[in-house]
Amino acid sequence: MIKGEKVVTFCSATVSWLSAVVVANPKSITFILFCINIGLLLCAVIQTTAIIVLYRKTLCASVVGLAVTMVFGMGAVLFVIQLLMYVYGHPGSMYAISFCVCLLYAAFITASVYSFMLIRNGHKTLCILAGIFDFIPPIGVVFTVVLSYKVSRDTVVKQFIYKGYAYTYAALGQFCATNKAALIDMAGDEELGELDKKETKHNLKDLKRHVDTAEGQYAYAVALATYAPEKSKTAVKFMKKAAEGNHTAALFNLGYYYEVGAYLPKDLKKARSFYSRAAEAGDEDAALRLGILEVKSGDAAAGFKLFEDRATNKNDLCAKYNMAICYEKGTGVQADMDKALDIYCECIEAGSFEAEKRLFAIAAQDINSAQNGEFFRRVTDRQFKGSFAKMIDGLIEIKKRLASDAVEHFLKVLDFNDKWEWFARCIVGTLYIDCGKEMEDKYNGAEYIRSSAVMSPIAKDIYPTLPHAVFKEIKIRTKAEKNQQKQQKQ
């Protein structure tokens, strides 16, 4: 007997055996199918929850996602019906259970199709694995849950793109999300150069020789926190020693550690104590943090008063910016958007880049409004100078849907060679991608975005999400350039 005939004979014998078992033990088979139904339903509940997350976060294949959810819902209803039939011993319960198994499994097959259709939204590997293993529900559910978790943690720009927004609006949305109304101080992170293991060891060893002074203790503590975070307890120990020597930066750092709960348990009372000591020692940032701490502690009015005093008596730009934030949000003072905008403009005239970013975000978040765009109008009616004026002009043209005019304004920003250059370059790229009719335009847009990704996190997030046709064109051109270089060498 040839191999194929053996397989056919084996399959026929298996089917005959299963039929005989079903006829002889219908109740046992019904019970087994019922148990399978319970397992499938548990998987279906988890799968449906994950798919609802995916459905809400993406626009792609939304009809299929909705269909999958509906099929799972129908399976759940049928499960309740067959459960009642099984419990009360209805003669047709086996048919109902069998049909429920088929319906739930069909839902998992539909979910597999949905996972494959989500490949265009990124997370390609996870989408493929979820699509393949949805045919084995317990495993497929795990991959779908992981996929929904990854998608839910996507950046704002990716969420906008996956929901079908234009790349330009996605970039502006991400800018607004990263430049919300938040209180600031002048302190920045201690910037130390990157070192390899050998250099780190040598540097720490050298710094440890000078821990007999407050300055040396502070320097060693900062180096430990930067290069050896696993030794954070030792870093805090030396930071406290430096603070005992009344080192202002050490006092400020300890106050910050206690305020945010970094390296030390969160304790606002101790944070206030260290900030007060640092402020008395002349640390301007500590005085600002005291105001921020008052707001966090619930006494927003006291915090606003502190900002106002520093802005008036010390001409503190950060304090003035924080006053604008308070007026905008109604924190410790009655909300007054016009007053907030006036103070933001004063900060901009004094050279505050933070105020420029906040004003741009206020205007940008209102740019796609179906209404009159009240906040957009309030910002764009004001007069600005330099690169920021060109950024606002570009935003006005986007609002008017005049992409080519907007590109001209943003390109002029590049001539200033300042902090706005990278985001302006990114917006030029997204406008080319969104509005360019020829592949040449989209290719140029991709190049603008790629070049700005070095300094702009927004561009870095956008670049991987560009249309596949653009990447295909980049690949073709790169290959052509390499061939041309080879020919020139020959």
Secondary structure as the mmCIF struct_conf table of DSSP 4:
data_model
#
loop_
_struct_conf.conf_type_id
_struct_conf.id
_struct_conf.beg_label_comp_id
_struct_conf.beg_label_asym_id
_struct_conf.beg_label_seq_id
_struct_conf.end_label_comp_id
_struct_conf.end_label_asym_id
_struct_conf.end_label_seq_id
HELX_RH_AL_P HELX_RH_AL_P1 LYS A 3 ALA A 24
HELX_RH_AL_P HELX_RH_AL_P2 PRO A 26 LYS A 57
TURN_TY1_P TURN_TY1_P1 CYS A 60 ALA A 61
HELX_RH_AL_P HELX_RH_AL_P3 SER A 62 VAL A 87
TURN_TY1_P TURN_TY1_P2 TYR A 88 GLY A 89
TURN_TY1_P TURN_TY1_P3 PRO A 91 GLY A 92
HELX_RH_AL_P HELX_RH_AL_P4 SER A 93 MET A 117
HELX_RH_3T_P HELX_RH_3T_P1 LEU A 118 ASN A 121
BEND BEND1 GLY A 122 GLY A 122
HELX_RH_AL_P HELX_RH_AL_P5 LYS A 124 PHE A 133
TURN_TY1_P TURN_TY1_P4 ASP A 134 PHE A 135
BEND BEND2 ILE A 136 ILE A 136
HELX_RH_AL_P HELX_RH_AL_P6 PRO A 137 SER A 152
TURN_TY1_P TURN_TY1_P5 ARG A 153 ARG A 153
BEND BEND3 ASP A 154 ASP A 154
HELX_RH_AL_P HELX_RH_AL_P7 VAL A 156 TYR A 162
TURN_TY1_P TURN_TY1_P6 LYS A 163 GLY A 164
HELX_RH_AL_P HELX_RH_AL_P8 TYR A 167 THR A 178
BEND BEND4 ASN A 179 ASN A 179
BEND BEND5 ALA A 181 ALA A 181
BEND BEND6 MET A 186 MET A 186
HELX_RH_AL_P HELX_RH_AL_P9 LYS A 197 LYS A 208
TURN_TY1_P TURN_TY1_P7 ARG A 209 ASP A 212
BEND BEND7 THR A 213 THR A 213
HELX_RH_AL_P HELX_RH_AL_P10 ALA A 214 TYR A 227
HELX_RH_3T_P HELX_RH_3T_P2 PRO A 229 LYS A 231
HELX_RH_AL_P HELX_RH_AL_P11 SER A 232 GLU A 244
TURN_TY1_P TURN_TY1_P8 GLY A 245 ASN A 246
HELX_RH_AL_P HELX_RH_AL_P12 THR A 248 VAL A 260
TURN_TY1_P TURN_TY1_P9 GLY A 261 GLY A 261
BEND BEND8 ALA A 262 LEU A 264
HELX_RH_AL_P HELX_RH_AL_P13 LEU A 268 GLU A 280
TURN_TY1_P TURN_TY1_P10 ALA A 281 GLY A 282
HELX_RH_AL_P HELX_RH_AL_P14 GLU A 284 SER A 297
TURN_TY1_P TURN_TY1_P11 GLY A 298 GLY A 298
HELX_RH_AL_P HELX_RH_AL_P15 ALA A 300 ASN A 313
TURN_TY1_P TURN_TY1_P12 LYS A 314 LYS A 314
HELX_RH_AL_P HELX_RH_AL_P16 LEU A 317 LYS A 329
TURN_TY1_P TURN_TY1_P13 GLY A 330 GLY A 330
BEND BEND9 THR A 331 VAL A 333
HELX_RH_AL_P HELX_RH_AL_P17 MET A 337 GLU A 349
TURN_TY1_P TURN_TY1_P14 ALA A 350 GLY A 351
HELX_RH_AL_P HELX_RH_AL_P18 PHE A 353 ALA A 364
TURN_TY1_P TURN_TY1_P15 GLN A 365 ASN A 368
BEND BEND10 ALA A 370 GLN A 371
HELX_RH_AL_P HELX_RH_AL_P19 GLU A 374 THR A 380
TURN_TY1_P TURN_TY1_P16 ASP A 381 ASP A 381
BEND BEND11 ARG A 382 ARG A 382
HELX_RH_AL_P HELX_RH_AL_P20 GLY A 386 LYS A 399
TURN_TY1_P TURN_TY1_P17 LYS A 400 ARG A 401
HELX_RH_AL_P HELX_RH_AL_P21 ALA A 403 LEU A 414
TURN_TY1_P TURN_TY1_P18 ASP A 415 PHE A 416
BEND BEND12 ASP A 418 ASP A 418
TURN_TY1_P TURN_TY1_P19 LYS A 419 TRP A 420
HELX_RH_AL_P HELX_RH_AL_P22 GLU A 421 CYS A 435
BEND BEND13 GLU A 438 GLU A 438
HELX_RH_AL_P HELX_RH_AL_P23 MET A 439 SER A 452
TURN_TY1_P TURN_TY1_P20 ALA A 453 MET A 455
HELX_RH_AL_P HELX_RH_AL_P24 PRO A 457 ILE A 462
HELX_RH_3T_P HELX_RH_3T_P3 TYR A 463 THR A 465
BEND BEND14 LEU A 466 LEU A 466
HELX_RH_AL_P HELX_RH_AL_P25 HIS A 468 LYS A 489
#
